[in-house]
């Protein structure tokens, strides 16, 4: 921590001596990556050091020298290439010269309404994108503390966030009623935490690093791989060329947990930029024990992570971004008075993770629809852990490459992208005396075709083929269809296949916090743990209806998705003395339905209300049962109000009963329903400093017995994995954000 403070002090001094430049932002209309390239190229003239347009917020960030140019000159260049700027409209000739896929004006009346009354929403859904992708902006993340990515979904009704167990403090997400293992997590379209990093996952990405999150339910694009089954979450980090020169965030809660985040970015010249993202959090308080069962509800420890990125853009179509990531996480938990060498129950998890990555791309200047890109990543992940007398160690080495070429066939009505991918995973794990080692080598190729004859209709169909060194060759077909029968109504359907290899130990570390014996049934040599890959087919449909309520924009959305597993690695905890892993023999499916409305009943008061229903069942030892610890019903509401320099946010969640398997002290049962509430108030000073205070779980509801047989942690009935609700009660926090 001392080193981090010294580093922050040095960097603050460094930023203060940076040469002054004019920074501003303007709203520029556009819809896609081609628009981004055209807008940024037009803006980058004499005296402009940086121009970055965000497709989600439609905001162009500018840095320029006032002695060499002015804002009006920059805007004129953008208007000439066909893009509206704030209230200024590009000429009809310039607009009509844009490719059809870049047309952003629906009709004149809608354009006028948007110009006069619309505000940029903190969460957006593009009506023109074929796949339904929900874009969560950085402003949405400011509604909560968002210390890490797992907390970034606290104000989102589509994603459930819950504790893995009662002693590790880690959280998991659920999408479409399935665990986060079935959701593909990427960081700027490169592989995110996966494999052995799954339990660390969302906790490894600091919230203040995030520029936006793209959430897609159901199957994703074949260009991103074959692993997405329930959906895909892509995280966009703050960019070196466009983010604040300095962004600092300090957070502390009443348990003593402290988070320090520092983001630094510098435009070196017109071509080079560099960014540094730093995060450090720590907790030394060993006495957090709401249930008074003698176990720490939150482990002590320290997590440090950093990302250093460099970007080169020659302004003529060639761009590359490369960098490294480092993470070191140390956790200690268990019984409150546990010390190394004592006879009490202890927990220790030490993780070291290193990543190197690069993205290289070229867009043909004369043909902006034509480009080629190469994505590269290398990962080393090591974890050493113990849970009482149970010891688990894991090591993963991964190499990833993805080559993508995209162009058109005749016109922009017919677009395609194709390419090759390569993935190499080396795993080496030990669970007590058991050793598991495997290598998966997966070369693959894909082709994706987009047909968009008119603005209101589009189809994206893709097919990829991969050859897994353990499981052989397989095909992954996927299709997305979008249709707008009338202005303001968007209907989408999707269907496709997903496949993944289950990492049964890393993905189920919660059961290690118990006395259960581990059993792998029906294992076959030459496979991952002797089990088959997980294969599922996902089908879904969504309807988004724009309308006017209270004289302002509103939207009603309804979606339905179904997953059917051809094979699944079943995690069977129906017997309180064992956890069994085996290939599915019977049915396993999930049905997910969600209805949501967003409206602005009063000026600057945003209201979001949603209801979600899950029907998730799996065959356990020949009997089809509801998936444990998954609520069928959830109701969500979020209210956000902003006036001048004040912001107020309030979120309430209702969670229905969840099935609890038989334990050592009780038969199969259902949990009680419960309600949680979160709130936050923030105040901005001089547009640079934000001070915020908030509270989580205002109802102070927490599970009263999350650790079963807590008084006998080395007995056969001990179990800290049957968690169905919050494990900590009401918590208050405060912090500040400062930016330049």
Secondary structure, DSSP 8 states (H G I E B T S, - for coil): -HHHHHHHHHHHHHHHTS---EEEEEEB---SHHHHHHHHHHH--TTEEEEEEETTTTEEEEEE-TTT--HHHHHHHHHHTT--BTTB---HHHHHTS-GGG-----HHHHHHHHHH----SEEE-SS-SS-EEEEEHHHHTTS---BGGGGGTT-TTEEEEES-SSS--EEEEETTEEGGGEEEEETTEE-S-GGGTTTGGGGSBGGGEEEEEEEES---GGG-S--SSEEEEEEE--TTTS-SEEEEEEEETT--EEEEEEEEEE-SSSEEEEEEEEEEEE------TT-SSB-SS-EEEEEEEEEEEEEE-SSSEEEEEEEEEEEEEEEEEBTT--TTSSS-EEEEEEEEEEEEEEEEEE-TT-TT-EEEEEEEEEEEEEEEEETTEEEEEEEEEEEEEEEEEEESSSTTEEEEEEEEEEEEEEEEEETTEEEEEEEEEEEEEEEEEEEEETTEEEEEEEEEEEETTTEEEEEEEEEEEE-SSTTEEEEEEEEEEEE---TTGGGGGGGSBS-EEEE-S--TTSBTTB--EEEEEEEEEEEEEEEETTEEEEEEEEEEEEEEEE-EEEE--STTEEEEEE--S-EEEEEEEEEEEEEEETTEEEEEEEEEEEEEEEETTEEEE-TT--SEEEEEEEEEEETTEEEEEEEEEE---EE---SSS-SEE---EEEEEEEEEEEETTTEEEEEEEE-TT----TTSSBTGGGTTSTT-BS----S-SS--EEEEEEEEE-
